[in-house]
Amino acid sequence: MPSSDPRQAETDRAAMKRWLSAAARPDVVRRSVIVCLIVGTLLVLINYTDRAVNGDLGLAEVVKMLLTYAVPYCVSTYVSVSTLIDEGKA
């Protein structure tokens, strides 16, 4: 729940800015891209190979395949940023 205290709101904005800045660091982005390509590809192969082989891939499945890569990217980014903040490096 958002705070009505302006000082708290400023603190929240600063924390979000720090989090987003850490998430945009080249090392964090690089790691997250590598993780999403490996894990996302494995998930797509596990979940959609049979449909691809049978030619049953529609637009909905293609969109789902692309979104499958977003989950490992977000998880990797979250873990990396959380670690940087916990270690005082962000």
PyRosetta script that sets phi, psi and omega in degrees:
from pyrosetta import init, pose_from_sequence

init()
pose = pose_from_sequence("MPSSDPRQAETDRAAMKRWLSAAARPDVVRRSVIVCLIVGTLLVLINYTDRAVNGDLGLAEVVKMLLTYAVPYCVSTYVSVSTLIDEGKA")
pose.set_psi(1, 128.6)
pose.set_omega(1, -179.8)
pose.set_phi(2, -62.2)
pose.set_psi(2, 145.8)
pose.set_omega(2, -179.7)
pose.set_phi(3, -88.2)
pose.set_psi(3, 145.8)
pose.set_omega(3, 176.1)
pose.set_phi(4, -87.7)
pose.set_psi(4, -8.2)
pose.set_omega(4, 179.5)
pose.set_phi(5, -77.4)
pose.set_psi(5, 118.5)
pose.set_omega(5, -178.4)
pose.set_phi(6, -60.0)
pose.set_psi(6, -33.3)
pose.set_omega(6, 178.7)
pose.set_phi(7, -67.0)
pose.set_psi(7, -39.0)
pose.set_omega(7, 178.4)
pose.set_phi(8, -67.5)
pose.set_psi(8, -39.6)
pose.set_omega(8, 178.2)
pose.set_phi(9, -61.7)
pose.set_psi(9, -40.5)
pose.set_omega(9, 177.6)
pose.set_phi(10, -64.9)
pose.set_psi(10, -40.9)
pose.set_omega(10, 177.3)
pose.set_phi(11, -62.8)
pose.set_psi(11, -42.4)
pose.set_omega(11, 178.5)
pose.set_phi(12, -62.9)
pose.set_psi(12, -42.5)
pose.set_omega(12, 178.5)
pose.set_phi(13, -63.9)
pose.set_psi(13, -40.5)
pose.set_omega(13, 178.8)
pose.set_phi(14, -65.0)
pose.set_psi(14, -40.5)
pose.set_omega(14, 178.5)
pose.set_phi(15, -64.9)
pose.set_psi(15, -41.5)
pose.set_omega(15, 179.0)
pose.set_phi(16, -66.1)
pose.set_psi(16, -40.5)
pose.set_omega(16, 178.6)
pose.set_phi(17, -63.0)
pose.set_psi(17, -41.7)
pose.set_omega(17, 178.5)
pose.set_phi(18, -64.1)
pose.set_psi(18, -42.1)
pose.set_omega(18, -179.4)
pose.set_phi(19, -63.9)
pose.set_psi(19, -47.6)
pose.set_omega(19, -179.5)
pose.set_phi(20, -65.1)
pose.set_psi(20, -36.8)
pose.set_omega(20, 177.1)
pose.set_phi(21, -63.1)
pose.set_psi(21, -42.9)
pose.set_omega(21, 177.9)
pose.set_phi(22, -66.0)
pose.set_psi(22, -38.0)
pose.set_omega(22, -179.8)
pose.set_phi(23, -66.2)
pose.set_psi(23, -25.7)
pose.set_omega(23, -179.1)
pose.set_phi(24, -90.6)
pose.set_psi(24, -2.4)
pose.set_omega(24, 178.6)
pose.set_phi(25, -59.7)
pose.set_psi(25, 138.4)
pose.set_omega(25, -177.8)
pose.set_phi(26, -55.8)
pose.set_psi(26, -38.4)
pose.set_omega(26, -179.7)
pose.set_phi(27, -68.2)
pose.set_psi(27, -35.6)
pose.set_omega(27, 178.2)
pose.set_phi(28, -69.8)
pose.set_psi(28, -45.1)
pose.set_omega(28, 179.5)
pose.set_phi(29, -62.6)
pose.set_psi(29, -44.9)
pose.set_omega(29, -179.5)
pose.set_phi(30, -59.5)
pose.set_psi(30, -47.5)
pose.set_omega(30, 179.9)
pose.set_phi(31, -62.2)
pose.set_psi(31, -43.4)
pose.set_omega(31, -178.8)
pose.set_phi(32, -66.0)
pose.set_psi(32, -38.2)
pose.set_omega(32, 177.4)
pose.set_phi(33, -64.6)
pose.set_psi(33, -44.4)
pose.set_omega(33, 178.9)
pose.set_phi(34, -60.7)
pose.set_psi(34, -46.9)
pose.set_omega(34, 179.5)
pose.set_phi(35, -61.3)
pose.set_psi(35, -45.7)
pose.set_omega(35, -177.2)
pose.set_phi(36, -66.9)
pose.set_psi(36, -34.6)
pose.set_omega(36, 178.3)
pose.set_phi(37, -68.2)
pose.set_psi(37, -41.1)
pose.set_omega(37, -179.8)
pose.set_phi(38, -71.9)
pose.set_psi(38, -56.3)
pose.set_omega(38, -176.0)
pose.set_phi(39, -67.5)
pose.set_psi(39, -44.3)
pose.set_omega(39, 179.6)
pose.set_phi(40, -59.9)
pose.set_psi(40, -42.6)
pose.set_omega(40, 178.7)
pose.set_phi(41, -63.7)
pose.set_psi(41, -43.3)
pose.set_omega(41, 177.5)
pose.set_phi(42, -60.7)
pose.set_psi(42, -44.8)
pose.set_omega(42, 179.3)
pose.set_phi(43, -63.4)
pose.set_psi(43, -41.8)
pose.set_omega(43, 178.1)
pose.set_phi(44, -63.6)
pose.set_psi(44, -43.4)
pose.set_omega(44, 178.7)
pose.set_phi(45, -62.2)
pose.set_psi(45, -43.2)
pose.set_omega(45, 179.9)
pose.set_phi(46, -64.6)
pose.set_psi(46, -43.1)
pose.set_omega(46, -171.3)
pose.set_phi(47, -90.3)
pose.set_psi(47, -21.9)
pose.set_omega(47, -171.1)
pose.set_phi(48, -127.9)
pose.set_psi(48, -1.1)
pose.set_omega(48, -177.8)
pose.set_phi(49, -59.7)
pose.set_psi(49, -45.1)
pose.set_omega(49, -178.5)
pose.set_phi(50, -60.6)
pose.set_psi(50, -41.0)
pose.set_omega(50, 178.8)
pose.set_phi(51, -69.5)
pose.set_psi(51, -37.8)
pose.set_omega(51, 179.0)
pose.set_phi(52, -66.1)
pose.set_psi(52, -42.1)
pose.set_omega(52, 179.8)
pose.set_phi(53, -64.1)
pose.set_psi(53, -38.9)
pose.set_omega(53, -179.7)
pose.set_phi(54, -82.4)
pose.set_psi(54, -5.6)
pose.set_omega(54, -179.4)
pose.set_phi(55, 73.4)
pose.set_psi(55, 27.3)
pose.set_omega(55, -177.2)
pose.set_phi(56, -100.9)
pose.set_psi(56, 26.9)
pose.set_omega(56, -179.7)
pose.set_phi(57, -91.0)
pose.set_psi(57, 117.6)
pose.set_omega(57, 174.8)
pose.set_phi(58, -101.9)
pose.set_psi(58, -176.4)
pose.set_omega(58, -179.6)
pose.set_phi(59, -60.9)
pose.set_psi(59, -39.8)
pose.set_omega(59, -179.6)
pose.set_phi(60, -61.1)
pose.set_psi(60, -41.9)
pose.set_omega(60, 179.4)
pose.set_phi(61, -67.3)
pose.set_psi(61, -38.4)
pose.set_omega(61, 178.9)
pose.set_phi(62, -64.5)
pose.set_psi(62, -41.8)
pose.set_omega(62, 177.4)
pose.set_phi(63, -63.1)
pose.set_psi(63, -43.6)
pose.set_omega(63, 178.4)
pose.set_phi(64, -62.8)
pose.set_psi(64, -38.2)
pose.set_omega(64, 178.3)
pose.set_phi(65, -61.9)
pose.set_psi(65, -44.0)
pose.set_omega(65, 179.8)
pose.set_phi(66, -66.2)
pose.set_psi(66, -39.9)
pose.set_omega(66, 178.5)
pose.set_phi(67, -68.2)
pose.set_psi(67, -24.2)
pose.set_omega(67, 178.2)
pose.set_phi(68, -59.3)
pose.set_psi(68, -29.9)
pose.set_omega(68, 178.6)
pose.set_phi(69, -75.2)
pose.set_psi(69, -24.1)
pose.set_omega(69, -177.4)
pose.set_phi(70, -69.1)
pose.set_psi(70, -35.7)
pose.set_omega(70, -176.1)
pose.set_phi(71, -63.4)
pose.set_psi(71, -53.5)
pose.set_omega(71, 179.1)
pose.set_phi(72, -64.0)
pose.set_psi(72, -30.6)
pose.set_omega(72, 176.7)
pose.set_phi(73, -63.5)
pose.set_psi(73, -47.3)
pose.set_omega(73, -179.0)
pose.set_phi(74, -64.9)
pose.set_psi(74, -42.0)
pose.set_omega(74, 180.0)
pose.set_phi(75, -64.4)
pose.set_psi(75, -45.1)
pose.set_omega(75, 180.0)
pose.set_phi(76, -63.1)
pose.set_psi(76, -42.3)
pose.set_omega(76, 179.0)
pose.set_phi(77, -63.8)
pose.set_psi(77, -44.9)
pose.set_omega(77, 179.6)
pose.set_phi(78, -59.3)
pose.set_psi(78, -46.9)
pose.set_omega(78, -179.2)
pose.set_phi(79, -64.5)
pose.set_psi(79, -44.1)
pose.set_omega(79, -179.7)
pose.set_phi(80, -61.7)
pose.set_psi(80, -47.3)
pose.set_omega(80, -178.6)
pose.set_phi(81, -66.1)
pose.set_psi(81, -43.1)
pose.set_omega(81, 178.6)
pose.set_phi(82, -59.1)
pose.set_psi(82, -41.7)
pose.set_omega(82, 178.9)
pose.set_phi(83, -65.0)
pose.set_psi(83, -45.2)
pose.set_omega(83, 178.6)
pose.set_phi(84, -60.0)
pose.set_psi(84, -42.5)
pose.set_omega(84, -179.7)
pose.set_phi(85, -67.6)
pose.set_psi(85, -43.6)
pose.set_omega(85, 179.3)
pose.set_phi(86, -61.9)
pose.set_psi(86, -33.9)
pose.set_omega(86, 179.6)
pose.set_phi(87, -87.0)
pose.set_psi(87, -0.3)
pose.set_omega(87, 179.0)
pose.set_phi(88, 73.8)
pose.set_psi(88, 23.3)
pose.set_omega(88, -178.3)
pose.set_phi(89, -102.4)
pose.set_psi(89, 5.8)
pose.set_omega(89, 179.6)
pose.set_phi(90, -130.9)
pose.dump_pdb("model.pdb")
